[in-house]
Amino acid sequence: MSIKNLKKACAGAVLLALSTAPAVAQESNWKFSTSAYLWLNDTTVTADTPRGEVTSTLDFSDAIDKLDFAFMGTVEARNGPWGVVGDLMYFKLTAEGPSPAGVLFSGVKAESKTTILGTYVTYRVHQDSMIAVDLGAGVRSLWVNTDTRLLAGALPAEQFKESKNLLDPVAAARIRLTFTDQFFGALWLDGGGTNDSKTWQVLATVGYKLNEKWTFQAGYRYLEHEWDTSLGKASLEFSGPILGATYRF
């Protein structure tokens, strides 16, 4: 199977889970939840080039105009202490930055298309009235295409294209704290990698339980992925406040 078809299959699997989970939940002990969220993130693209390291940053306020398309959602299934989590993100955007070589170039423009899919199996190792702790393992898949252009200055423009497909094993931990019947907090950490790439993220939120079906969360998320390229290293960093809504059934 080609990478393109694999990406479509993974995304399709998450969307299929969202559409079929209610029927499955009625026929088994599995309980499901789906979440949609808005990530007010800044994006930093860093890449080594023959002219040196270039860094392009796109603030969320600018991304509103420059973001072509984005999708972010999570589905989770639980059966007793066991859980399965799928987290899908897609970004298509353009970022700009300063020249890495002074007046030789007038600046940097980086276009990127990024799909990130995290899949995890978790196990609840502790639970009481105040705290629940899950440990897990999984993989984070990343498909990224970057087009880095050094804009014309004293020298003519130059262009460097990079395409990377990664599959990194990760270990994960989640802690959920119950403050009151309605308010709670949660912390998710994961990280891992291979010989030529590494990735990690942290997600901290506070939430409000409206009823047995709906909860709402707000917090902060940081995710980084770094990998080796033919020219050195490249990385993507996403960071910023996050807002989400979860439906359970």
Secondary structure, 3 states (H helix, E strand, C coil): CCHHHHHHHHHHHHHHHHHHHHHHHHCCCCEEEEEEEEECCEEEEEEEECCEEEEEEECHHHHHHHCCEEEEEEEEEEECCEEEEEEEEEEEEEEEECCCCHHHEEEEEEEEEEEEEEEEEEEEEEECCCEEEEEEEEEEEEEEEEEEEEEECCCCCEEEEEEEEEEEEEEEEEEEEECCCCEEEEEEEEEEEECCEEEEEEEEEEEEECCCCEEEEEEEEEEEEEEEECCEEEEEEEEEEEEEEEEEC
